[in-house]
Amino acid sequence: MRNTLAGVLGIEVSLLQSGMGGVAGPELACAVSNAGAAGCVGGYKLVGDALSAVLSRLTAGTDRPVGVNLIPEVVGPEELDQQVTQVLDETPQHVYLSLFGMPGDAVFDRITAAGRHLVVQVGTVKDGVRAAGQGSVVVAQGIEAGGHLLGESRRDTLVAALREALPEACIVAAGGIGSPAEAGRALTAGADGVLLGTAFVVAHESRAHSYFKGAVSTADETDTVITDVYEIGWPGRRHRVLETAATRDGKQARKFIGRTVVEGKPYLIPRFSAAAPTEATSGRIEEMAMYCGLSCGDISGVQAAAEIVAEFARILRGIEIFETEIG
């Protein structure tokens, strides 16, 4: 019998929290892990002292399995190597690594040699097979997901194809999951757990700007679009966001529309920046990249992270329990 996500990571609930850059800070990641699931902090482009500060708060906040999400395609090989080095050197063994997209073989080898768990999010069967071959938990992302999209397939179609190709692998479904019922459908398709992103944008502990949280809470799937306009800082990757004036007219001037602060350092935000608006952001929030999946129709308001985990706990404590309930 294949293992559940809970069994692989040593957690209680087979639930991953997406490591959303800017939005998923140590507070959210630790709250999710302390509630029995697997939290994850967004590493994004952080490196050096800024990343060290985040890792310090992360490890101080929980002694349970918790992750650090890195994105190979936005930092390049040298910075990714530095990020991986920092995570391995500055955190204990209960901190796993989460990669959005595929790294080079050397990254797989380093993480495996260090004895760390690795979670890799993919959008194709080919990438999923490669990641599983390296011993990774495979997150199958469908186009229902908010944020940047790694493939062209719908969630359950990709999960089923990966399950057929990888009968023993630990596969996690991502995209459009905002209710326990939807999580159950993903398990039926062959998943061993689920990943939630949009549902945690509205968590109390999330760093998403209050306007962003409110917009997600009142939206339904017809308010989201797949576009490529928010490309500054992350070019060449389609993304699902809430529709805005920027998505409706991608030819507007790329002038600065706001400011933000990341680990004490101020930044200007141009129109069409890939940066999501956080509690440290000011300016034209309504024009910024508010990543949002099709699950938004099931999300009605702000909750504590532990309450979100509890909602999914019954259905996600293991495939064995789920199969008993539906059998």
TORTOR-936950 format. One record per residue (C-alpha): residue in one letter; x, y, z. Coordinates in steps of 0.5 Angstrom, whole numbers, plus 500, padded with zeros to 3 digits. Example, Ala and Ser with C-alpha at 12.3 -4.5 7.8 and 13.67 -1.06 7.14 Angstrom:
# TORTOR-936950
A525491516S527498514
***
This chain:
# TORTOR-936950
M500500500R503507498N504512504T500518505L503525505A502525513G506518513V512521509L512528512G511525519I505530520E497529522V494532517S495530509L495538508L501542505Q500550505S503553499G509557500M507564497G512569496G511575501V504572503A507566507G511568512P514564518E507566522L503563517A508557516C508556524A501556525V499551520S505546522N503547529A496545527G498539525A499540517A505542514G506549513C511553508V515559508G516563502G523564500Y522567493K528571492L531572499V538570500G543572505D541576511A534577509L533569508S537568515A532572519V526568516L529562517S531564524R523566526L521559522T525555527A523559533G516558531T515551531D519544532R514540527P515539520V515545516G518547509V521553506N519554498L524556493I523557486P529555481E527559475V526566478V533566482G538562477P543556479E548560483E543564488L539557488D545554491Q546559496Q539559498V539551499T546552503Q543556508V537552509L541546510D546549514E541554518T535549520P534543523Q532536520H524537521V525543516Y523540509L525544502S519545497L521547490F516550485G518547479M524543477P531544479G538541476D540534478A545537483V540540487F536534488D543530490R545535495I538535499T537527498A545527501A543532507G537527509R531532508H525531505L523534499V517537496V517539488Q511542485V510540477G505541472T507535467V507528468K514528465D517533471G513529476V516522474R523525474A522528481A519522484G525518481Q529523486G525521492S521527492V513528494V510530488V505536488A501536481Q498543480G492544475I490550472E485551477A490554481G492561483G499564482H504561476L502555472L507550471G502546466E496546461S492540465R487540470R488538477D485531477T487529470L494530472V493527478A490521475A496520470L501521475R498515479E498511473A505512472L507512479P503507483E507508489A509515489C506520494I502525490V499531492A493535489A494542488G489547484G482549486I481546493G477550497S473545501P473538504A469536499E473538493A479535497G475528497R475529489A482530489L483523493T478520489A483521483G489518486A492524491D495522497G494529500V492536498L496543497L492549499G494556497T488561496A485558502F491561506V491567503V485569507A488566514H489571520E497569520S497571512R501577510A497578504H494586504S487587507Y484589500F487582497K484578503G477582502A477581494V479573495S473573500T468576496A470573489D468567485E471563480T469568474D473573477T479570476V483570469I489566466T494572464D501573463V501581464Y504581471E511579468I516584472G520580476W518573474P517573466G515567461R510564466R502564466H499566472R491566475V490572478L483576480E481580474T484588475A485594471A492591469T489584466R484588462D489593459G496590459K499596455Q499601460A505605462R509601467K510606472F511605479I504604483G506603490R511601495T513595499V518593505V521586505E525584511G526591512K528593505P524598501Y522597494L518601489I513597485P512598478R505596474F505589472S510587478A509579480A510581487A503580491P501586495T502585503E501588509A507592508T505594501S502601499G499604493R494602488I493595491E487594486E492594480M497589483A497581482M492578487Y494571485C487567486G485560484L478557483S477555490C475562492G468561491D468556497I472562501S468567505G472570510V478571514Q480565519A485563523A490558520A488552525E481553523I482552516V487546518A481543522E476544517F480539512A483534518R477529518I478528510L485528510R488524516G490519511I487515505E486509509I480513513F478516507E477510503T473507509E468513509I467512502G467505502
***
